[in-house]
């Protein structure tokens, strides 16, 4: 089974997670990383919020904070893990950013 690691802020990926569970029909292992605390609009250091390494076949980014999203994209690029960050415009990393 493929492992999907989902990063979200304040439940921002909840509907997508439920859709993957419903329509994926048990074909995926889904793990979430939740940040449910208020964050400033700019984070100079995202290391307290992101893991140093991760294991997944696919990462989905539902962060609302741009700094978290871009640093997550860079981490995944380094680890050669594809990232989907719908509706975002990354300037760093190689996340796939389809329009929503």
N, C-alpha and C positions, 0 to 999 in steps of 0.2 A: 504494500500500500504506500501511496505517496503521502509525505508529511507536509502539511501546509502550516506555516507559522504566521500568525496574524498579529500585527501590532496595532493597537487602537488606543484612543484617548477618550475617556468618558463615554464608553459604549458606542463610539462612532462607527464601528464595523458590525454592530449587532445584527442588523438585517441581512447583510451579506453572509455572515457566519451561519445564520439560520437557513439561508438559501442553499449554501454549500452542503449543509447537513441534510436538508430535505431532498435536494435534487442529486446530490452525490451518492445517495443510497449506500452509505457505509464504505465507499471506496477510498476515503481519505482519512488520515489521522490529522485532526485539527488541534492545534495548540495556540493559546492566545497569550499575549503579553499586554497587560492593561496598565495604563497610567491614568489614575482617577483623582489626581490632585491638580489644583490650579497651577499653571506655569506662566512665566512671563513670556511676552511675545518673542523675545530674543534670548537664546541660550548660548553663551560663549562656550560652555562645556556640557556636552550631552552625555558624557560617560556615566554619570549617576543613573541614567535612565535606560541606557542600552547595554546589552551584554557584550563582553569582549569577543565572544565567538558564539556561533549558533549552528545548529544542524537542522536542515530542512531541504526539501526538494523545491519549494517555492515559498517566497515571503510575500505577504500582502500588507501594504502600508495604508492604514487609515488614521495616521497621526494628523492632528490639526496644526501642530507646530512645524514650521518649515525647516528649522534647524535639525529637529529629530528626524524628519523625513530624509533630508539630504545626507546626514551622517549614517542613517540606516542604509541608504542606497550605496554609499561608499563602502561600508562594512560588507554588504552582500557582494559587491563587485570584487572586493578583495578575496572573498571566500568562494567566488564563482557560483553564487546562488541567484537565480532570477528573481526579480522584484516586480510586482505590479502595484502601481501607485496611481489609481484612477483619478483623473481630473487634476493632477498636479503638473507643475512645470519645474522639473528638477534642472539645476544647472551643474550638479556634480553627480558622479556615479552613472550607472547605465540602467536605471529603472525604466520599465515600459510604462508610459503614462497615457493610456487611452482617454479620450474625452468621455465625460459622463453626460 
